[in-house]
Amino acid sequence: MRVYVLLYNPGTDNEGIHSLRIGNKDIILMFESFDDATRYALLLEAQDFQRPSVEPIDSREVEEFCKEAGYEWKLVTEGMLEIPPERNLEETDWKPDQQEKMSEEELETIRRRLEKLL
């Protein structure tokens, strides 16, 4: 099934997917509707997040990525109003300006995971 996810810097080496942390769980939202995903992205921007890009993807690819990365996923059905939490992490795992040295093996593993998303 085709769904929509929120990506930061899509198609770059610094690509990231938007997730929620609820308790000790990291959750990726999959939206059935492009309009609902866009509305959520605008709400994030209103909370001073960088505005994510709404990208179409097959839900099985997202689920596979989540299983490999230890994330959970939630399907947001069309018309269901999803609102970002009022409180956000002070520090995220993703750093837009961070230049971290990784081994070629680590980079290749990440590259394969991201390619599966697209």
C-alpha positions in Angstrom: 0.0 0.0 0.0 1.3 3.5 -0.9 1.7 5.7 2.2 3.4 9.1 2.9 6.2 9.7 5.3 8.0 12.8 6.4 11.7 13.1 5.3 14.3 15.7 6.1 16.8 16.4 3.3 15.5 13.7 1.0 17.9 12.3 -1.5 21.0 13.6 0.3 23.7 12.0 2.4 22.0 13.7 5.4 18.5 12.2 4.9 16.4 11.6 8.0 12.9 10.3 8.7 10.6 12.0 11.2 9.8 9.9 14.2 8.1 10.3 17.5 9.5 9.2 20.9 6.7 8.0 23.2 8.2 6.6 26.4 11.1 4.5 25.3 9.6 3.8 21.8 10.5 5.5 18.6 7.6 5.5 16.1 7.4 6.3 12.4 4.1 7.7 11.2 2.8 6.5 7.8 0.0 8.6 6.4 -2.6 7.3 4.0 -3.4 10.8 2.8 -0.9 13.2 1.2 -3.0 16.1 2.6 -2.9 14.8 6.2 0.8 14.3 5.9 1.2 17.8 4.6 -0.9 19.2 7.4 1.2 17.4 10.0 4.4 18.7 8.3 3.0 22.3 8.6 2.3 21.7 12.3 5.9 20.6 12.8 7.1 23.8 11.1 4.9 25.9 13.4 6.8 24.3 16.3 10.1 25.5 14.8 11.1 22.2 13.3 12.7 22.3 9.9 9.8 21.6 7.5 10.0 18.0 6.3 9.2 16.8 2.8 6.2 14.6 2.3 7.3 11.6 0.3 5.3 8.6 -1.1 6.6 5.1 -0.3 5.3 1.5 0.0 4.2 0.7 3.5 6.1 -2.6 3.4 9.4 -0.8 2.9 8.7 1.4 5.9 7.7 -1.6 8.1 10.9 -3.5 7.0 13.1 -0.5 7.8 11.4 -0.1 11.2 12.0 -3.8 12.1 15.6 -3.5 11.2 16.2 -0.2 13.0 14.2 -1.1 16.1 11.4 1.4 15.4 7.6 0.9 15.6 5.2 2.3 13.0 1.7 3.8 13.1 -0.7 4.0 10.2 -2.6 7.3 10.2 -5.8 6.6 8.3 -7.2 9.3 6.0 -9.0 12.0 7.8 -7.6 11.0 11.2 -6.2 14.2 12.8 -2.7 13.5 14.1 -1.1 16.4 16.1 2.6 16.6 17.0 3.3 16.4 20.7 3.5 19.7 22.5 6.8 18.7 24.0 9.7 17.8 21.8 13.1 16.3 22.4 15.6 18.9 23.4 18.2 16.9 21.5 17.5 14.6 18.6 19.5 11.7 17.2 19.7 13.5 13.9 22.0 16.5 13.7 21.7 18.5 10.5 25.1 20.1 10.8 27.0 17.2 12.5 29.9 15.8 10.5 30.5 12.3 12.0 33.2 10.0 10.7 31.9 6.5 9.9 33.5 3.5 8.6 32.7 2.4 5.0 30.9 -0.6 6.4 28.6 1.6 8.5 28.0 3.9 5.6 27.1 1.0 3.3 24.7 -0.5 5.9 22.9 2.9 6.2 22.9 3.4 2.5 21.2 0.0 1.9 18.5 0.8 4.5 17.8 4.1 3.0 17.6 2.7 -0.5 15.0 0.3 0.7 12.9 3.2 1.8 12.9 4.7 -1.7 
